[in-house]
Amino acid sequence: MSLRRKLYVIVFGTETKAGRRFDLVLLWLILASVLAVMLESISSVGSKYSELFFRIELIFTVIFSIEYLLRIFISPKPLNYIFSFWGLIDLISILPTYLIVLFPNFHYLLIIRSIRLMRVFRVAKLVRFTAEGKMLGEALKSSYYKISTFLFTVLITVTVMGTVMYVVEGPVNGFTSIPQSIYWAVITITTVGYGDIVPSTVVGKLVSSMVMVIGYAIIAVPTGIFTVEMFKSVSHRTECKICKHKNESLAKFCSNCGNPINEHLEEFESKS
């Protein structure tokens, strides 16, 4: 096995001991870097140890830059990694420090200072290195169309209910426009209820009560959808010995290559 292939297995895989150790070290580095950003945001601590924090950040940036370049080097298709979600997260997590180093004269600009806070995006890298995070991503991907349909239905609901409240209450009672009324519908249907806009008429209160009840039902729907997908992702799957594809537990033949799966393989070979 070539060096590039070995590095690929270690960096992108978690099946080997070396891969798990690499992920574990990277996890602690990410947590430490995020903790440093949080401590630096405390004015009393950040102002007193500003130089120390800057040096620590430079060290972390160099480490994560090496990791980023290594991933590009060992990837079979580097461009796919660079423009992938995780590739962009990796890039965003190291860019802020380089911007400060390259443009020190712009330190007084608020926008440059705020860009440094984007280093907290490193915490998103944590998901990549945990089996639970991968499981969560798989469940979200599987429920994408259902959740999208649900959100579209919610959008229609808040638009209709917001328009109704605009007609019923009107500008006199704070519902000055349809977008403003839709905002009221959103905070009501999500059971947040800031209280900055409230109905005054009897009909308005009746409609508001209906929206609150709908809100409780709406909260339960995505939870149920996501729970089902999570259960599917954690359920036992049978691996095909031929192509290593994961199949449903009751499947007799691989959905990828069509060959008999494991316990049916000997039976198939005896008949053939």
Secondary structure as GFF3:
##gff-version 3
##sequence-region A 1 272
A	DSSP	alpha_helix	3	12	.	.	.	ID=ss1
A	DSSP	alpha_helix	17	41	.	.	.	ID=ss2
A	DSSP	alpha_helix	43	48	.	.	.	ID=ss3
A	DSSP	alpha_helix	50	74	.	.	.	ID=ss4
A	DSSP	alpha_helix	78	82	.	.	.	ID=ss5
A	DSSP	alpha_helix	85	102	.	.	.	ID=ss6
A	DSSP	three_ten_helix	104	106	.	.	.	ID=ss7
A	DSSP	alpha_helix	110	116	.	.	.	ID=ss8
A	DSSP	three_ten_helix	117	129	.	.	.	ID=ss9
A	DSSP	alpha_helix	131	142	.	.	.	ID=ss10
A	DSSP	alpha_helix	144	169	.	.	.	ID=ss11
A	DSSP	three_ten_helix	171	173	.	.	.	ID=ss12
A	DSSP	alpha_helix	178	189	.	.	.	ID=ss13
A	DSSP	alpha_helix	202	234	.	.	.	ID=ss14
A	DSSP	beta_strand	237	239	.	.	.	ID=ss15
A	DSSP	beta_strand	246	248	.	.	.	ID=ss16
A	DSSP	three_ten_helix	262	264	.	.	.	ID=ss17
A	DSSP	alpha_helix	265	271	.	.	.	ID=ss18
###
